[in-house]
Amino acid sequence: MKTSRRTFLITSLGAVSALALASREALADAPHVAETDPTAVALGYKMDATKVDKAKYPKYAAGETCSNCQFFQGKPADAFAPCPMFGGKQVDGKGWCSAYSKKA
């Protein structure tokens, strides 16, 4: 009985690890958001935060980028990472949109 339980646990852990790795790889392969994407246009997304129209988006402050936003689902040093504001598509870490909210 112990052998079958041990085998079950080892097999289960292996399957869970494989699924977690596969889902992470799927996120890494997600398409990049284009500035012409309808959601990007609605949120004023720019791939380069320094090019944000400050008159149109007065909320923008220098230094705000996707990589330091709470919605950025990558590490701060990642060039691109998924963002839930764009359906999981990847945003540029140097980008910005009006949904920006500083990471805690």
Secondary structure, 3 states (H helix, E strand, C coil): CHHHHHHHHHHHHHHHHHHHHHHHHHHHCCCECCCCCHHHHHHCCECCHHHCCCCCCCCCCCCCCHHHECCCCCCCCCCEEECHHHCCCEEECCCECCCCCECC
